[in-house]
Amino acid sequence: KKAVNENRSMMIFPQGTRVNPGITPEEKPYLPGVFFLYNQTKVPVIPVAHNAGLLWPKNSFMKYPDRLKTKKVTIKILPAINPGMSKIEFLKKLESDIESNSNELIELEK
């Protein structure tokens, strides 16, 4: 709430950390803490999809640009999820939006 009151942004990984491509939400689920922040702050959540895991794997200092055809990370800013959804609705929407768009970006690099 303090960050919101100070007009600052918050960036979180809804699974608690970066996750390598190919790891499903069943294997590494979206955590309820993201809903807690959404519910308490009453501000929209802006989901972001990306393909950075192809270039920069989790737990790796090294980056591998040759793994991408474009040699660039692609980021897609998705439509806001406005306040007011239930926990189940919010988590399902967030997961669906991020996973489907991230998978599309990853497929473009194959």
Contact map, one row per residue, 1 for C-alpha under 8 A:
11111000000000000000000000000000000000011000000000000000000000000000000000000000000000000000000000000000000000
11111100000000000000000000000000000000000000000000000000000000000000000000000000000000000000000000000000000000
11111111110000000000000000000000000000000000000000000000000000000000000000000000000000000000000000000000000000
11111111100000000000000000000000000000001000000000000000000000000000000000000000000000000000000000000000000000
11111111000000000000000000000000000000000000000000000000000000000000000000000000000000000000000000000000000000
01111111000000000000000000000000000000000000000000000000000000000000000000000000000000000000000000000000000000
00111111100000000000000000000000000000000000000000000000000000000000000000000000000000000000000000000000000000
00111111110000000000000000000000000000000000000000000000000000000000000000000000000000000000000000000000000000
00110011111000000000000000000000000000000000000000000000000000000000000000000000000000000000000000000000000000
00100001111100000000000000000000000000000000000000000000000000000000000000000000000000000000000000000000000000
00000000111110000000000000000000000000000000000000000000000000000000000000000000000000000000000000000000000000
00000000011111010000000000000000010000000000000000000000000000000000000000000000000000000000000000000000000000
00000000001111111100000000000000000000000000000000000000000000000000000000000000000000000000000000000000000000
00000000000111111000000000000110110000000000000000000000000000000000000000000000000000000000000000000000000000
00000000000011111110000000011110000000000000000000000000000000000000000000000000000000000000000000000000000000
00000000000111111100000000000110000000000000000000000000000000000000000000000000000000000000000000000000000000
00000000000011111110000000000000000000000000000000000000000000000000000000000000000000000000000000000000000000
00000000000010111111000000000000000000000000000000000000010000000000000000000000000000000000000000000000000000
00000000000000101111101000010000000000000000000000001000010000000000000000000000000000000000000000000000000000
00000000000000000111111000000000000000000000000000001100110000000000000000000000000000000000000000000000000000
00000000000000000011111000000000000000000000000000101100000000000000000000000000000000000000000000000000010000
00000000000000000001111100000000000000000000000000000000000000000000000000000000000000000000000000000000000000
00000000000000000011111110110000000000000000000000000000000000000000000000000000000000000000000000000000000000
00000000000000000000011111111000000000000000000000000000000000000000000000000000000000000000000000000000000000
00000000000000000000001111111100000000000000000000000000000000000000000000000000000000000000001000000000000000
00000000000000000000000111111000000000000000000000000000000000000000000000000000000000000000000000000000000000
00000000000000000000001111111000000000000000000000000000000000000000000000000000000000000000000000000000000000
00000000000000100010001111111100000000000000000000000000000000000000000000000000000000000000000000000000000000
00000000000000100000000111111110000000000000000000000000000000000000000000000000000000000000000000000000000000
00000000000001110000000010011111000000000000000000000000000000000000000000000000000000000010001000000000000000
00000000000001110000000000001111111000000000000000000000000000000000000000000000000000000000000000000000000000
00000000000000000000000000000111111100000000000000000000000000000000000000000000000000000010000000000000000000
00000000000001000000000000000011111110000000000000000000000000000000000000000000000000000000000000000000000000
00000000000101000000000000000011111111000000000000000000000000000000000000000000000000000000000000000000000000
00000000000000000000000000000011111111100000000000000000000000000000000000000000000000100110000000000000000000
00000000000000000000000000000001111111110000000000000000000000000000000000000000000000000000000000000000000000
00000000000000000000000000000000111111111000000000000000000000000000000000000000000000000000000000000000000000
00000000000000000000000000000000011111111111100000000000000000000000000000000000001000000000000000000000000000
00000000000000000000000000000000001111111100000000000000000000000000000000000000001100000000000000000000000000
10000000000000000000000000000000000111111100000000000000000000000000000000000000000000000000000000000000000000
10010000000000000000000000000000000011111110000000000000000000000000000000000000000000000000000000000000000000
00000000000000000000000000000000000001111111000000000000000000000000000000000000001100000000000000000000000000
00000000000000000000000000000000000001001111100000000000000000000000000000000000011000000000000000000000000000
00000000000000000000000000000000000001000111110000000000000000000000000000000001111000000000000000000000000000
00000000000000000000000000000000000001000011111000000000000000000000000000000001111000000000000000000000000000
00000000000000000000000000000000000000000001111100000000000000000000000000001111100000000000000000000000000000
00000000000000000000000000000000000000000000111110000000000000000000000000001111100000000000010011000000000000
00000000000000000000000000000000000000000000011111000000000000000000000000111100000000000000000001000000000000
00000000000000000000000000000000000000000000001111100000000000000000000000111100000000000000000001101100100000
00000000000000000000000000000000000000000000000111111000000000000000000011110000000000000000000000001100100000
00000000000000000000100000000000000000000000000011111110000000000000000011100000000000000000000000000100110000
00000000000000000000000000000000000000000000000001111111100000000000000011000000000000000000000000000000000000
00000000000000000011100000000000000000000000000001111111110000000000000000000000000000000000000000000000000000
00000000000000000001100000000000000000000000000000111111100000010011000000000000000000000000000000000000010000
00000000000000000000000000000000000000000000000000111111100000111111000010000000000000000000000000000000000000
00000000000000000000000000000000000000000000000000011111110111110000000000000000000000000000000000000000000000
00000000000000000001000000000000000000000000000000011111111101100000000000000000000000000000000000000000000000
00000000000000000111000000000000000000000000000000001001111100000000000000000000000000000000000000000000000000
00000000000000000000000000000000000000000000000000000000111110000000000000000000000000000000000000000000000000
00000000000000000000000000000000000000000000000000000001111111100000000000000000000000000000000000000000000000
00000000000000000000000000000000000000000000000000000001001111100000000000000000000000000000000000000000000000
00000000000000000000000000000000000000000000000000000001100111110000000000000000000000000000000000000000000000
00000000000000000000000000000000000000000000000000000011100111111000000000000000000000000000000000000000000000
00000000000000000000000000000000000000000000000000000111000001111110000000000000000000000000000000000000000000
00000000000000000000000000000000000000000000000000000010000000111111001100000000000000000000000000000000000000
00000000000000000000000000000000000000000000000000000010000000011111101000000000000000000000000000000000000000
00000000000000000000000000000000000000000000000000000110000000011111101000000000000000000000000000000000000000
00000000000000000000000000000000000000000000000000000110000000001111111100000000000000000000000000000000000011
00000000000000000000000000000000000000000000000000000000000000000111111000000000000000000000000000000000000011
00000000000000000000000000000000000000000000000000000000000000000001111100000000000000000000000000000000000010
00000000000000000000000000000000000000000000000000000000000000001111111110000000000000000000000000000000000000
00000000000000000000000000000000000000000000000000000000000000001001011111000000000000000000000000000000000000
00000000000000000000000000000000000000000000000001110010000000000000001111100000000000000000000000000000000000
00000000000000000000000000000000000000000000000001110000000000000000000111110000000000000000000000000000100000
00000000000000000000000000000000000000000000000111100000000000000000000011111000000000000000000000000000000000
00000000000000000000000000000000000000000000000111000000000000000000000001111100000000000000000000001000000000
00000000000000000000000000000000000000000000011110000000000000000000000000111110000000000000000000000000000000
00000000000000000000000000000000000000000000011110000000000000000000000000011111000000000000000010000000000000
00000000000000000000000000000000000000000000011000000000000000000000000000001111100000000000000000000000000000
00000000000000000000000000000000000000000001111000000000000000000000000000000111110000000000000000000000000000
00000000000000000000000000000000000000000001111000000000000000000000000000000011111000000100010000000000000000
00000000000000000000000000000000000000000011100000000000000000000000000000000001111110000000000000000000000000
00000000000000000000000000000000000001100111100000000000000000000000000000000000111110000000000000000000000000
00000000000000000000000000000000000000100100000000000000000000000000000000000000011111000000000000000000000000
00000000000000000000000000000000000000000000000000000000000000000000000000000000011111101100000000000000000000
00000000000000000000000000000000000000000000000000000000000000000000000000000000000111111100000000000000000000
00000000000000000000000000000000001000000000000000000000000000000000000000000000000011111110000000000000000000
00000000000000000000000000000000000000000000000000000000000000000000000000000000000001111111000000000000000000
00000000000000000000000000000000000000000000000000000000000000000000000000000000000011111111100000000000000000
00000000000000000000000000000000001000000000000000000000000000000000000000000000100011111111110000000000000000
00000000000000000000000000000101001000000000000000000000000000000000000000000000000000111111111000000000000000
00000000000000000000000000000000000000000000000000000000000000000000000000000000000000011111111100000000000000
00000000000000000000000000000000000000000000000000000000000000000000000000000000000000001111111110000000000000
00000000000000000000000000000000000000000000001000000000000000000000000000000000100000000111111111000000000000
00000000000000000000000010000100000000000000000000000000000000000000000000000000000000000011111111100000000000
00000000000000000000000000000000000000000000000000000000000000000000000000000000000000000001111111110000000000
00000000000000000000000000000000000000000000001000000000000000000000000000000100000000000000111111111000000000
00000000000000000000000000000000000000000000001110000000000000000000000000000000000000000000011111111100000000
00000000000000000000000000000000000000000000000010000000000000000000000000000000000000000000001111111110000000
00000000000000000000000000000000000000000000000000000000000000000000000000000000000000000000000111111111000000
00000000000000000000000000000000000000000000000011000000000000000000000000010000000000000000000011111111100000
00000000000000000000000000000000000000000000000011100000000000000000000000000000000000000000000001111111110000
00000000000000000000000000000000000000000000000000000000000000000000000000000000000000000000000000111111111000
00000000000000000000000000000000000000000000000000000000000000000000000000000000000000000000000000011111111100
00000000000000000000000000000000000000000000000011100000000000000000000001000000000000000000000000001111111110
00000000000000000000100000000000000000000000000000100100000000000000000000000000000000000000000000000111111111
00000000000000000000000000000000000000000000000000000000000000000000000000000000000000000000000000000011111111
00000000000000000000000000000000000000000000000000000000000000000000000000000000000000000000000000000001111111
00000000000000000000000000000000000000000000000000000000000000000001110000000000000000000000000000000000111111
00000000000000000000000000000000000000000000000000000000000000000001100000000000000000000000000000000000011111
